[in-house]
Amino acid sequence: MKEVGIQSIHGVPGDYNLVALDYVGKIGLKWVGNCNELNAGASCYPQFSTFKLTLTLLGYAADGYARVNGISAVVTTFGVGELSLINAIAGAFSEFVPVVHIVGYPSTASQSNGAILHHTLGNGAFTVFKRISQQISVATVMLNNTFEVPDLIDHAITECYVKSRPVYIALPSDIVTKKVEGARLKTKLDLEFLPNDEEKENYVVDVVLKYLHEARNPIILVDACAIRHRVCLKKQMTWA
């Protein structure tokens, strides 16, 4: 994550992500915990509404960090935590805001055994919430196999950065302490944007030039997507 410029990780501690959170400071990242005493006030159970509001505010904090920094990361716990974050992640998806959403998952053994655990639906299914997030993420990966972990993490972060939209990384609690192949750390991520379709690009350029030439006082409005895909940054660097 440091390679793409992430220096801080937003999040709310939960029992399935506590092991992972112990490593945040050790790897040189800053932990930005969210603790909010406000509650929505409309629920008969204020403690639940407080938790939902906290996760929602957390998501918007990560969204704001990404808009300023270029990309962000947020950590939640399985089930209730990730579901409470969905509004913010859906907004980030629609606004082309790159957010790496890391979800602390139950252990791989619990998943394999279909254990009936809290935060689940009580039916032994552990991919329900991931499938929900697939609709608002450009990549969803499950880090259940140590041999695949390096490739899957690189893939998710690359997709998030290049496509400028959220990704979902499921991190089981027992995988956190497992050793994985470290060779990938020597290879930088391929963060180059894919080339445009030449025919489509030429068509768009021709249309834009046509209207520019016909206009008496042409004005070009650069919208948010240019910023999200770092076009403005590239132009500033070129002009400098």
Helices and strands as residue ranges (DSSP letters): G 2-4, E 8-11, H 18-21, E 30-33, H 46-69, E 72-77, H 80-94, E 99-105, H 108-113, H 128-133, G 134-136, E 140-142, H 149-163, E 167-172, G 183-186, H 198-214, H 224-228, H 231-239
